[in-house]
């Protein structure tokens, strides 16, 4: 699906990885996970609130170039962060096929990823086939329309996978870009 699912390599990934993992590793899960995922805060605090998402604040502070790429890519002047959560996967964990409602765009920041075969998998409903982003690696952010069917494939290694999911609602169109078409 050309131009629908794309990736952004976070330049400061190595700088923030251990700080974010420290916060996530010290998180005590409050509610049980309904999916075969080892650890997540999805069911505890789905809405984005700065004081409760300390791991996201670290990510957010280092993501100016990502946010700029998103507004440039989608020809908008702004966006709203709808919700943020993390998920950690161990051997044999998975997150089955799903979409993200109540948002336009979703992001998956691959905080820990040992092998690209464990990265997010998508369904191209037009071609009737599954696919993954090529050459994806730890530190990449996968960006896609929230309605796109996707999943985390079964983790087949003994290495943990950690991702941070972010849902966005795109804002106002960038009239300068649109007017330049005329």
ChimeraX commands (.cxc) that place a marker at each C-alpha (Angstrom):
marker #1 position 0.00,0.00,0.00 radius 0.5
marker #1 position 2.23,2.74,-1.31 radius 0.5
marker #1 position 2.06,6.01,0.62 radius 0.5
marker #1 position -0.60,4.76,3.05 radius 0.5
marker #1 position 1.68,3.08,5.60 radius 0.5
marker #1 position 5.06,4.70,6.09 radius 0.5
marker #1 position 7.85,4.92,8.60 radius 0.5
marker #1 position 9.90,7.56,10.31 radius 0.5
marker #1 position 13.21,6.76,11.99 radius 0.5
marker #1 position 13.41,8.62,15.30 radius 0.5
marker #1 position 16.92,10.16,15.35 radius 0.5
marker #1 position 17.11,10.28,19.16 radius 0.5
marker #1 position 15.90,6.73,19.82 radius 0.5
marker #1 position 19.16,5.62,21.46 radius 0.5
marker #1 position 19.09,8.69,23.70 radius 0.5
marker #1 position 15.61,8.01,25.12 radius 0.5
marker #1 position 15.19,4.23,24.94 radius 0.5
marker #1 position 16.50,3.32,28.39 radius 0.5
marker #1 position 14.69,6.22,30.10 radius 0.5
marker #1 position 11.36,5.15,28.63 radius 0.5
marker #1 position 11.96,1.47,29.37 radius 0.5
marker #1 position 12.77,2.29,33.00 radius 0.5
marker #1 position 9.34,3.91,33.37 radius 0.5
marker #1 position 7.55,1.06,31.61 radius 0.5
marker #1 position 9.48,-1.63,33.49 radius 0.5
marker #1 position 8.48,-0.04,36.80 radius 0.5
marker #1 position 4.83,0.21,35.79 radius 0.5
marker #1 position 2.56,-2.13,37.71 radius 0.5
marker #1 position -0.37,-3.25,35.62 radius 0.5
marker #1 position -3.68,-2.33,37.24 radius 0.5
marker #1 position -6.24,-4.08,35.07 radius 0.5
marker #1 position -5.83,-7.47,33.39 radius 0.5
marker #1 position -4.89,-7.55,29.73 radius 0.5
marker #1 position -7.64,-8.93,27.52 radius 0.5
marker #1 position -5.20,-9.76,24.71 radius 0.5
marker #1 position -2.28,-12.21,24.75 radius 0.5
marker #1 position 0.12,-9.37,25.60 radius 0.5
marker #1 position 2.47,-9.52,28.60 radius 0.5
marker #1 position 2.05,-5.94,29.80 radius 0.5
marker #1 position 0.08,-2.86,28.76 radius 0.5
marker #1 position -1.46,0.24,30.24 radius 0.5
marker #1 position -4.17,0.32,27.55 radius 0.5
marker #1 position -6.92,-0.74,29.95 radius 0.5
marker #1 position -5.73,1.53,32.75 radius 0.5
marker #1 position -5.42,4.93,31.09 radius 0.5
marker #1 position -6.34,5.03,27.45 radius 0.5
marker #1 position -6.67,8.83,27.25 radius 0.5
marker #1 position -3.63,11.01,26.80 radius 0.5
marker #1 position -2.90,12.95,29.98 radius 0.5
marker #1 position 0.59,14.47,30.33 radius 0.5
marker #1 position 0.95,13.79,34.06 radius 0.5
marker #1 position 0.08,10.12,33.65 radius 0.5
marker #1 position 2.09,9.33,30.52 radius 0.5
marker #1 position 5.63,10.14,31.64 radius 0.5
marker #1 position 7.14,7.75,29.06 radius 0.5
marker #1 position 5.26,9.58,26.32 radius 0.5
marker #1 position 6.46,12.97,27.52 radius 0.5
marker #1 position 10.06,11.81,27.00 radius 0.5
marker #1 position 9.16,10.60,23.51 radius 0.5
marker #1 position 7.19,13.76,22.75 radius 0.5
marker #1 position 10.08,16.07,23.71 radius 0.5
marker #1 position 12.33,14.29,21.20 radius 0.5
marker #1 position 9.80,14.09,18.35 radius 0.5
marker #1 position 9.68,17.57,16.84 radius 0.5
marker #1 position 10.93,16.25,13.49 radius 0.5
marker #1 position 8.33,13.44,13.57 radius 0.5
marker #1 position 5.46,15.85,14.25 radius 0.5
marker #1 position 6.68,18.13,11.45 radius 0.5
marker #1 position 6.85,15.16,9.06 radius 0.5
marker #1 position 3.28,14.20,9.92 radius 0.5
marker #1 position 1.80,17.66,9.30 radius 0.5
marker #1 position 3.81,17.94,6.06 radius 0.5
marker #1 position 2.84,14.46,4.87 radius 0.5
marker #1 position -0.88,14.90,5.48 radius 0.5
marker #1 position -1.07,18.58,4.41 radius 0.5
marker #1 position -2.46,19.78,7.74 radius 0.5
marker #1 position -1.39,22.58,10.06 radius 0.5
marker #1 position -2.03,20.73,13.32 radius 0.5
marker #1 position -3.27,17.58,15.00 radius 0.5
marker #1 position -4.52,16.41,18.39 radius 0.5
marker #1 position -3.18,13.50,20.40 radius 0.5
marker #1 position -6.18,11.33,21.24 radius 0.5
marker #1 position -4.62,8.54,23.28 radius 0.5
marker #1 position -1.31,6.85,24.08 radius 0.5
marker #1 position -0.46,3.43,25.53 radius 0.5
marker #1 position 2.38,0.92,25.57 radius 0.5
marker #1 position 2.43,-2.81,25.00 radius 0.5
marker #1 position 5.15,-5.32,25.85 radius 0.5
marker #1 position 5.31,-8.72,24.23 radius 0.5
marker #1 position 7.22,-11.82,25.29 radius 0.5
marker #1 position 7.58,-15.20,23.56 radius 0.5
marker #1 position 4.26,-16.36,22.02 radius 0.5
marker #1 position 2.50,-13.05,22.71 radius 0.5
marker #1 position 0.49,-11.42,19.93 radius 0.5
marker #1 position -2.12,-8.74,19.36 radius 0.5
marker #1 position -4.74,-9.98,16.93 radius 0.5
marker #1 position -6.17,-8.09,13.95 radius 0.5
marker #1 position -7.75,-4.79,14.92 radius 0.5
marker #1 position -8.22,-1.13,13.97 radius 0.5
marker #1 position -8.09,2.05,16.07 radius 0.5
marker #1 position -11.37,3.93,16.31 radius 0.5
marker #1 position -12.01,7.60,17.00 radius 0.5
marker #1 position -8.81,8.80,15.30 radius 0.5
marker #1 position -7.47,9.44,11.80 radius 0.5
marker #1 position -3.85,8.39,12.09 radius 0.5
marker #1 position -2.11,5.85,14.30 radius 0.5
marker #1 position 1.55,5.49,15.17 radius 0.5
marker #1 position 3.52,2.56,16.51 radius 0.5
marker #1 position 6.89,3.51,17.99 radius 0.5
marker #1 position 9.05,0.38,18.05 radius 0.5
marker #1 position 10.92,0.94,21.29 radius 0.5
marker #1 position 12.29,-2.64,21.42 radius 0.5
marker #1 position 12.36,-4.85,18.33 radius 0.5
marker #1 position 14.83,-7.67,17.79 radius 0.5
marker #1 position 13.69,-8.76,14.33 radius 0.5
marker #1 position 11.66,-7.02,11.62 radius 0.5
marker #1 position 9.45,-10.12,11.31 radius 0.5
marker #1 position 7.96,-9.07,14.66 radius 0.5
marker #1 position 7.02,-5.58,13.44 radius 0.5
marker #1 position 3.43,-4.53,12.79 radius 0.5
marker #1 position 1.69,-6.50,10.06 radius 0.5
marker #1 position -1.05,-4.95,7.89 radius 0.5
marker #1 position -3.79,-6.12,5.54 radius 0.5
marker #1 position -4.05,-4.52,2.12 radius 0.5
marker #1 position -7.77,-5.12,1.54 radius 0.5
marker #1 position -7.55,-4.05,-2.10 radius 0.5
marker #1 position -4.79,-6.55,-2.93 radius 0.5
marker #1 position -6.17,-9.08,-0.41 radius 0.5
marker #1 position -2.79,-9.75,1.17 radius 0.5
marker #1 position -0.79,-9.05,4.30 radius 0.5
marker #1 position 2.37,-6.98,4.37 radius 0.5
marker #1 position 4.95,-5.38,6.62 radius 0.5
marker #1 position 7.03,-2.25,6.14 radius 0.5
marker #1 position 10.38,-3.14,4.59 radius 0.5
marker #1 position 13.61,-2.46,6.45 radius 0.5
marker #1 position 11.88,-1.57,9.70 radius 0.5
marker #1 position 13.96,-1.64,12.84 radius 0.5
marker #1 position 13.98,-0.63,16.47 radius 0.5
marker #1 position 13.56,3.13,16.81 radius 0.5
marker #1 position 11.24,3.41,13.82 radius 0.5
marker #1 position 7.76,4.87,14.05 radius 0.5
marker #1 position 5.21,3.27,11.73 radius 0.5
marker #1 position 2.46,5.68,10.68 radius 0.5
marker #1 position -0.82,4.54,9.15 radius 0.5
marker #1 position -4.52,5.37,8.80 radius 0.5
marker #1 position -6.28,4.23,11.97 radius 0.5
marker #1 position -8.85,2.18,10.04 radius 0.5
marker #1 position -6.15,-0.04,8.50 radius 0.5
marker #1 position -6.36,-3.62,9.79 radius 0.5
marker #1 position -3.14,-4.49,11.61 radius 0.5
marker #1 position -1.67,-6.78,14.26 radius 0.5
marker #1 position 1.45,-7.67,16.15 radius 0.5
marker #1 position 2.49,-11.09,14.88 radius 0.5
marker #1 position 3.34,-13.87,17.33 radius 0.5
marker #1 position 6.70,-13.25,18.97 radius 0.5
marker #1 position 8.83,-16.29,18.18 radius 0.5
marker #1 position 12.05,-15.23,19.89 radius 0.5
marker #1 position 12.98,-14.94,23.54 radius 0.5
marker #1 position 13.58,-11.18,23.15 radius 0.5
marker #1 position 10.95,-8.75,24.34 radius 0.5
marker #1 position 9.14,-6.37,21.99 radius 0.5
marker #1 position 7.91,-3.03,23.33 radius 0.5
marker #1 position 5.88,-0.51,21.38 radius 0.5
marker #1 position 4.13,2.74,22.14 radius 0.5
marker #1 position 0.88,3.31,20.29 radius 0.5
marker #1 position -0.37,6.83,19.60 radius 0.5
marker #1 position -3.64,7.89,17.99 radius 0.5
marker #1 position -3.96,11.29,16.35 radius 0.5
marker #1 position -6.82,13.33,14.97 radius 0.5
marker #1 position -5.67,15.45,12.05 radius 0.5
marker #1 position -6.55,19.13,12.20 radius 0.5
marker #1 position -6.93,21.97,9.76 radius 0.5
marker #1 position -5.90,21.56,6.11 radius 0.5
marker #1 position -2.81,23.51,5.07 radius 0.5
marker #1 position -4.35,25.93,2.55 radius 0.5
marker #1 position -0.91,27.00,1.29 radius 0.5
marker #1 position -0.19,23.50,0.05 radius 0.5
marker #1 position -3.69,23.05,-1.33 radius 0.5
marker #1 position -3.65,26.44,-3.10 radius 0.5
marker #1 position -0.31,25.59,-4.70 radius 0.5
marker #1 position -2.13,22.93,-6.74 radius 0.5
marker #1 position -4.00,25.57,-8.73 radius 0.5
marker link #1:1,2 radius 0.2
marker link #1:2,3 radius 0.2
marker link #1:3,4 radius 0.2
marker link #1:4,5 radius 0.2
marker link #1:5,6 radius 0.2
marker link #1:6,7 radius 0.2
marker link #1:7,8 radius 0.2
marker link #1:8,9 radius 0.2
marker link #1:9,10 radius 0.2
marker link #1:10,11 radius 0.2
marker link #1:11,12 radius 0.2
marker link #1:12,13 radius 0.2
marker link #1:13,14 radius 0.2
marker link #1:14,15 radius 0.2
marker link #1:15,16 radius 0.2
marker link #1:16,17 radius 0.2
marker link #1:17,18 radius 0.2
marker link #1:18,19 radius 0.2
marker link #1:19,20 radius 0.2
marker link #1:20,21 radius 0.2
marker link #1:21,22 radius 0.2
marker link #1:22,23 radius 0.2
marker link #1:23,24 radius 0.2
marker link #1:24,25 radius 0.2
marker link #1:25,26 radius 0.2
marker link #1:26,27 radius 0.2
marker link #1:27,28 radius 0.2
marker link #1:28,29 radius 0.2
marker link #1:29,30 radius 0.2
marker link #1:30,31 radius 0.2
marker link #1:31,32 radius 0.2
marker link #1:32,33 radius 0.2
marker link #1:33,34 radius 0.2
marker link #1:34,35 radius 0.2
marker link #1:35,36 radius 0.2
marker link #1:36,37 radius 0.2
marker link #1:37,38 radius 0.2
marker link #1:38,39 radius 0.2
marker link #1:39,40 radius 0.2
marker link #1:40,41 radius 0.2
marker link #1:41,42 radius 0.2
marker link #1:42,43 radius 0.2
marker link #1:43,44 radius 0.2
marker link #1:44,45 radius 0.2
marker link #1:45,46 radius 0.2
marker link #1:46,47 radius 0.2
marker link #1:47,48 radius 0.2
marker link #1:48,49 radius 0.2
marker link #1:49,50 radius 0.2
marker link #1:50,51 radius 0.2
marker link #1:51,52 radius 0.2
marker link #1:52,53 radius 0.2
marker link #1:53,54 radius 0.2
marker link #1:54,55 radius 0.2
marker link #1:55,56 radius 0.2
marker link #1:56,57 radius 0.2
marker link #1:57,58 radius 0.2
marker link #1:58,59 radius 0.2
marker link #1:59,60 radius 0.2
marker link #1:60,61 radius 0.2
marker link #1:61,62 radius 0.2
marker link #1:62,63 radius 0.2
marker link #1:63,64 radius 0.2
marker link #1:64,65 radius 0.2
marker link #1:65,66 radius 0.2
marker link #1:66,67 radius 0.2
marker link #1:67,68 radius 0.2
marker link #1:68,69 radius 0.2
marker link #1:69,70 radius 0.2
marker link #1:70,71 radius 0.2
marker link #1:71,72 radius 0.2
marker link #1:72,73 radius 0.2
marker link #1:73,74 radius 0.2
marker link #1:74,75 radius 0.2
marker link #1:75,76 radius 0.2
marker link #1:76,77 radius 0.2
marker link #1:77,78 radius 0.2
marker link #1:78,79 radius 0.2
marker link #1:79,80 radius 0.2
marker link #1:80,81 radius 0.2
marker link #1:81,82 radius 0.2
marker link #1:82,83 radius 0.2
marker link #1:83,84 radius 0.2
marker link #1:84,85 radius 0.2
marker link #1:85,86 radius 0.2
marker link #1:86,87 radius 0.2
marker link #1:87,88 radius 0.2
marker link #1:88,89 radius 0.2
marker link #1:89,90 radius 0.2
marker link #1:90,91 radius 0.2
marker link #1:91,92 radius 0.2
marker link #1:92,93 radius 0.2
marker link #1:93,94 radius 0.2
marker link #1:94,95 radius 0.2
marker link #1:95,96 radius 0.2
marker link #1:96,97 radius 0.2
marker link #1:97,98 radius 0.2
marker link #1:98,99 radius 0.2
marker link #1:99,100 radius 0.2
marker link #1:100,101 radius 0.2
marker link #1:101,102 radius 0.2
marker link #1:102,103 radius 0.2
marker link #1:103,104 radius 0.2
marker link #1:104,105 radius 0.2
marker link #1:105,106 radius 0.2
marker link #1:106,107 radius 0.2
marker link #1:107,108 radius 0.2
marker link #1:108,109 radius 0.2
marker link #1:109,110 radius 0.2
marker link #1:110,111 radius 0.2
marker link #1:111,112 radius 0.2
marker link #1:112,113 radius 0.2
marker link #1:113,114 radius 0.2
marker link #1:114,115 radius 0.2
marker link #1:115,116 radius 0.2
marker link #1:116,117 radius 0.2
marker link #1:117,118 radius 0.2
marker link #1:118,119 radius 0.2
marker link #1:119,120 radius 0.2
marker link #1:120,121 radius 0.2
marker link #1:121,122 radius 0.2
marker link #1:122,123 radius 0.2
marker link #1:123,124 radius 0.2
marker link #1:124,125 radius 0.2
marker link #1:125,126 radius 0.2
marker link #1:126,127 radius 0.2
marker link #1:127,128 radius 0.2
marker link #1:128,129 radius 0.2
marker link #1:129,130 radius 0.2
marker link #1:130,131 radius 0.2
marker link #1:131,132 radius 0.2
marker link #1:132,133 radius 0.2
marker link #1:133,134 radius 0.2
marker link #1:134,135 radius 0.2
marker link #1:135,136 radius 0.2
marker link #1:136,137 radius 0.2
marker link #1:137,138 radius 0.2
marker link #1:138,139 radius 0.2
marker link #1:139,140 radius 0.2
marker link #1:140,141 radius 0.2
marker link #1:141,142 radius 0.2
marker link #1:142,143 radius 0.2
marker link #1:143,144 radius 0.2
marker link #1:144,145 radius 0.2
marker link #1:145,146 radius 0.2
marker link #1:146,147 radius 0.2
marker link #1:147,148 radius 0.2
marker link #1:148,149 radius 0.2
marker link #1:149,150 radius 0.2
marker link #1:150,151 radius 0.2
marker link #1:151,152 radius 0.2
marker link #1:152,153 radius 0.2
marker link #1:153,154 radius 0.2
marker link #1:154,155 radius 0.2
marker link #1:155,156 radius 0.2
marker link #1:156,157 radius 0.2
marker link #1:157,158 radius 0.2
marker link #1:158,159 radius 0.2
marker link #1:159,160 radius 0.2
marker link #1:160,161 radius 0.2
marker link #1:161,162 radius 0.2
marker link #1:162,163 radius 0.2
marker link #1:163,164 radius 0.2
marker link #1:164,165 radius 0.2
marker link #1:165,166 radius 0.2
marker link #1:166,167 radius 0.2
marker link #1:167,168 radius 0.2
marker link #1:168,169 radius 0.2
marker link #1:169,170 radius 0.2
marker link #1:170,171 radius 0.2
marker link #1:171,172 radius 0.2
marker link #1:172,173 radius 0.2
marker link #1:173,174 radius 0.2
marker link #1:174,175 radius 0.2
marker link #1:175,176 radius 0.2
marker link #1:176,177 radius 0.2
marker link #1:177,178 radius 0.2
marker link #1:178,179 radius 0.2
marker link #1:179,180 radius 0.2
marker link #1:180,181 radius 0.2
marker link #1:181,182 radius 0.2
view
